[in-house]
């Protein structure tokens, strides 16, 4: 079984390249591995049921469990066999050019279907189910123009069913405690818990109905026939819709007796069969006609599975095979007619029997099988259906009533089968002026089609060769040991009588077809299923918009204020209801703390009352430096250093931007300040109360104690905070580093896509006659300082980086020291152009994150991602994977600082390079033209 | 006690700044808010032991809890990058950093609403509306 799956997987991987470089002929090449995989499947199934399991998501308990029983074998053969034929057929149906995506998707579709029928795990089953949904979506959507809407509708309907399947899988996994399908089916919960059984039955039926186009979800299937013929063939005959049928078969042993299951399946099946049959009788487009006939035939199958007796299951299985053969043949033949004659419309076709004799013969064979004419396989399966319905359980009239209903529908089937044959090949030849004269297709084109068409004849005459296959499949799907004996002749029984009546009435219907057309043509369904899907989709989107509009505003203030209001309300409720808390540990404040609190308070008040942006930026520094000092006082030297450096760099960046914004803030009326003021006071009180209530009531946390007592020994680093950052919680740090890098890149992207505000005209504060107004002289002092301090900061930053594991320092602090040095160099430059630091900052960000992640991969040498490794010492410096990690941190942070300085400092903010050159030239010209005073 | 009071004062200031209409003030509100949150995290570790958690043989009853410190350290750096990003948002507005979406209020205090300049990939230059002819 695994070799078979591996072969299809290999074909799937190779197919896009084959399709690209070999073109349409890769259809023939790809048919080989699919056919071979089918052979391998048969060989593997020779020894009875085969099971394999590969661990996949051990934490979920889901494994890639595969199980090959009779049912899986039957469907696997359909998937691979029809798949191979369709691929071979595509080799001539398609135009000669590149077809990488088509072949890639088709083989992927086959692979997904194969996994679906082989899977013995409901999670795998669901994944494969969704994969088929997506494959069909892309295959329909890529086919031609105007296929987007049908593809989207198909996706919506089938994805809805996928959700039902997912729900069923979850209910089953929770109810039985396993995701293994064979164990779920063997569980006795089905007999003991009727709620469980009913819920699962309804969910699975909905899933199967959407996939197999059953009422009320039937409309997507005719809609999706806009796809190209190979896709439609595969969808209708072996893939997509058969997945739903497979699901019903698979769960039939446990749900076959459940009334809601029987009711849903038989009801929906018969309604669908009738809708499909009427639809097929009314269509003129051969392909559309076939699409409706598929709907109808699937209705038969679903109703049959709903009857649920072992004979019914067996009959449904035989009909599944018969349907796959005649439907695939018919679809492909219609494709042949379409290519050769240039149309599929029976009002424009006719008399093709002489021009296309082979196609005509094959079509007659396939359509006869569909119509149920002996001795074809379709006759055999229809006999089986009639017999099983006649013997349906329940009141004595139930069976015959079903059988007669089916017979009526079978007459209609006969009618639309004849429509295909007579419409395309009967009557006089029509040679429209200017139209292409239809000619017989080459053997390479009809050759693949002959296989399923002739198989219907051969298997109809020698049905006993299938006995073994169907006995195994029916045993798996009926849940009881089955011994199948297929034969054309069953003696005279009700089914045979009905068959004869069907043939007679069918012929009558064909003879009266003109009148039937007149009666049926005006019948139009009052509700279009497609319109319902579209209306639901539109309603969903509109509803989402309406909900969004409730809170939608571009004013960030409302978004910011709402959470605060809610938090204050929560705090009030908690405070009112009271809390049971441990006592606070005394001695948490010192005299210095009160002094710092005073600084902080003054700073906050100054920021609020500041009238100019410059004042606000400067006074917020009071808060920042007070907090920095506080960190020092609290024994957090690393934090304090980081805060100090960030404070400096933030100030530099803000000052760079201030010239682009108005000098002063707008004033607002006093009345507008009351509500925000009250909210602010409420938030402040709530914060203080919360901090008092929830902190300072216990000794050091267990985690903290572990880091303090064990950290130095385990990591070889004495600076515990640094060891937490680069050893114990390095994964967190890596994530934060990535956020940092993304922020740097986002800044660049933002400034390239949206131009910054123009700088304000500088107000003349200095006499232009003085040398100080000239930038080069003006910067003499700071340049002199920078010349000495610059190299010093570089040395200092490397020093901080290397000692970080033992003493205050580390990648973040080292990078910020370096960044401060770069800011100094930047401020010292006499002009924007000279200030630009020509370092590849994006590369630095990327390299930093890559090095940090690479340090993590080094950890695999010790067993896991980011596991610490200690290689030894170079002088006093310990060479560890943590140091490599810290170097990554260093590069990324310094890259972000460089982005900030380079992009925000220039007056040419965010302009592309060409524009900068142009701008320079313009400025030079202006200077020359300006009159000298 | 003092940290709780400080956090309360800073949060009050931050929330008040959130209600103002200039992006610059909103950003300063965020800067204040991150100060407050950092103080809260440190407070959560307890402030009665204030020894540096640096050294080989440390006594948990003397040194400060290193875990909140590590959290705060990265939080400061992240807040720095977010602050710069928001500052860039502030200067890529249409007229200034006004965040109101009330057009009437905006119109009364500023000039006409100009469309944004855009990057033209064909001519490989920025097209500023009103100066298309300055090639």
Interface residues (C-beta under 8 A of the other chain):
Chain A: X553 X554 X555 X556 X557 X560 X561 X564 X585 X586 X587 X588 X589 X593 X594 X596 X597 X600 X601 X604 X605 X607 X608 X613 X616 X617 X620 X623 X624 X627 X630 X631 X633 X634 X635 X636 X637 X638 X639 X642 X643 X646 X649 X650 X653 X654 X657 X660 X661 X662 X665 X666 X668 X675 X676 X677 X679 X680 X681 X683 X684 X685 X686 X687 X688 X689 X691 X692 X694 X695 X696 X698 X699 X700 X701 X703 X704 X705 X707 X708 X709 X711 X712 X713 X718 X719 X720 X721 X724 X725 X729 X732 X733 X736 X739 X740 X743 X744 X746 X747 X750 X751 X752 X753 X754 X755 X756 X757 X806 X807 X808 X812 X816 X893 X896 X900 X903 X904 X909 X911 X912 X914 X915 X918
Chain B: X1 X2 X3 X4 X5 X6 X7 X8 X9 X10 X11 X12 X13 X14 X15 X16 X17 X18 X19 X20 X21 X22 X24 X25 X26 X28 X29 X31 X32 X35 X36 X38 X39 X40 X42 X43 X44 X45 X46 X47 X48 X49 X50 X51 X52 X53 X54 X55 X56 X57 X58 X60 X61 X63 X64 X65 X66 X67 X68 X69 X70 X72 X73 X74 X76 X77 X78 X79 X80 X81 X82 X83 X84 X85 X87 X88 X89 X90 X91 X92 X93 X95 X96 X97 X98 X99 X100 X101 X102 X109 X116 X117 X119 X124 X125 X126 X128
